[in-house]
Amino acid sequence: MHSKKIIRIAFGVALVAAFLLFWVNGAVGVIGSENNDVNSLYYGVIAVGFIGAVIARFKSRGMARAMFLTALFQLLVPVIALFIWQPTSWGGAGVFGVFILNAFFAILFLSSALLFRRASVLI
């Protein structure tokens, strides 16, 4: 597969993940309800990805690093919530469900990172 096509797919995966995270978090909240203050950390996840992309100047090698960092921060949010923030309610999904949902988003960002890394090797 051509590196430009891989880069387009990687950008698509990252944008879909960021959009879904923003949408779910804004509509119902990931941890508890949408009014739970800890959910503001998820906007930080999106900010990490965006700032990383700008610093990388949207080049595939730097984008791979930015998406790896975004996936890591995605996984850290429920850990921060569990041990530091301690929200009053984890919602219907409970702690385990929140960790599973975060893993889903982290896998999307990680997939994007791996695609960017693959594209940087082909260039």
FILUM-366924 format. One line per 4 residues: number of its first residue (from 1); for each residue x, y, z of C-alpha. Coordinates in pm, 1 decimal. Example, Ala and Ser with C-alpha at 12.3 -4.5 7.8 and 13.67 -1.06 7.14 Angstrom:
2
1> 1230.0/-450.0/780.0; 1367.0/-106.0/714.0
END
This chain:
123
1> 0.0/0.0/0.0; 122.8/349.5/-80.1; 244.3/566.9/209.7; 7.0/851.8/118.0
5> -291.1/618.9/141.6; -171.6/487.2/478.7; -130.5/845.3/603.5; -486.4/929.0/495.6
9> -619.7/624.2/677.9; -416.5/710.8/987.8; -551.2/1066.7/988.7; -902.7/930.9/940.5
13> -873.1/692.2/1234.1; -734.8/968.3/1457.8; -1006.7/1214.3/1357.9; -1285.0/958.9/1405.4
17> -1147.9/866.5/1747.9; -1123.0/1232.0/1853.6; -1472.1/1309.7/1722.1; -1629.0/1008.1/1893.9
21> -1452.1/1089.8/2220.5; -1569.9/1450.5/2204.5; -1924.1/1344.4/2114.8; -1962.6/1073.7/2378.9
25> -1806.1/1289.7/2647.0; -2022.7/1589.2/2561.5; -2346.9/1394.3/2524.4; -2345.4/1158.6/2820.6
29> -2001.4/1179.9/2979.5; -1756.5/894.2/3003.2; -1723.2/894.0/3381.4; -2061.3/939.6/3542.5
33> -2274.1/1207.3/3374.8; -2171.7/1482.9/3136.9; -2171.4/1721.8/3435.0; -1894.7/1532.6/3616.0
37> -1586.6/1757.9/3633.0; -1344.6/1470.7/3574.8; -1473.8/1441.2/3217.3; -1290.6/1763.3/3132.2
41> -972.1/1553.9/3126.2; -1094.0/1396.9/2802.2; -1071.9/1734.2/2630.7; -708.8/1724.9/2738.8
45> -667.2/1398.0/2547.2; -789.9/1567.4/2231.1; -566.0/1867.4/2303.8; -261.8/1639.6/2342.8
49> -330.6/1490.3/2000.5; -385.6/1828.2/1835.8; -83.4/1997.4/1994.8; 131.2/1694.3/1913.5
53> 17.2/1706.7/1551.7; 101.9/2076.4/1525.4; 444.6/2023.7/1683.1; 503.9/1733.4/1441.6
57> 396.1/1959.6/1155.5; 165.2/1675.5/1050.1; 462.3/1463.2/934.1; 413.2/1088.2/971.1
61> 701.2/1014.7/1211.0; 602.0/1293.1/1449.7; 233.6/1205.7/1414.1; 313.5/850.1/1522.6
65> 469.4/985.4/1841.1; 181.0/1224.4/1897.7; -75.9/945.9/1861.5; 120.5/715.0/2093.7
69> 122.5/993.8/2351.5; -248.7/1054.8/2297.2; -322.4/685.1/2354.3; -115.1/690.2/2672.4
73> -294.8/997.1/2804.1; -628.2/833.8/2716.1; -535.1/538.3/2937.0; -419.5/766.6/3218.1
77> -749.4/955.2/3250.2; -941.4/682.8/3438.8; -633.6/613.4/3653.0; -618.9/982.5/3746.9
81> -991.0/975.6/3814.2; -966.0/663.1/4028.4; -668.6/758.1/4244.0; -657.6/1139.2/4244.7
85> -989.3/1293.9/4140.8; -1221.1/1028.0/4289.4; -1552.1/1114.2/4120.8; -1871.8/1067.8/4316.2
89> -2024.3/843.5/4049.9; -1880.7/624.3/3775.4; -2220.4/593.9/3607.5; -2401.1/280.9/3501.9
93> -2093.3/125.0/3342.2; -1897.3/133.4/3666.5; -1521.5/149.3/3700.8; -1461.3/-159.2/3483.7
97> -1681.9/-27.2/3203.4; -1503.5/308.3/3205.2; -1166.5/134.4/3175.9; -1296.5/-77.0/2884.1
101> -1429.5/233.1/2703.1; -1097.6/410.5/2755.5; -913.5/106.8/2620.3; -1133.6/121.2/2308.9
105> -1037.3/483.5/2242.2; -672.3/414.7/2323.5; -672.9/129.0/2070.8; -805.5/367.2/1805.4
109> -529.4/621.7/1878.3; -271.7/341.9/1893.6; -391.9/208.5/1557.1; -345.8/553.8/1410.4
113> 4.4/571.4/1559.9; 101.3/236.6/1412.1; -29.1/340.5/1070.9; 169.4/664.9/1085.7
117> 478.1/470.1/1189.2; 428.1/229.8/899.4; 394.2/522.6/659.0; 712.4/683.5/790.0
121> 906.4/362.5/718.0; 777.6/352.9/359.2; 874.6/711.0/281.9
END
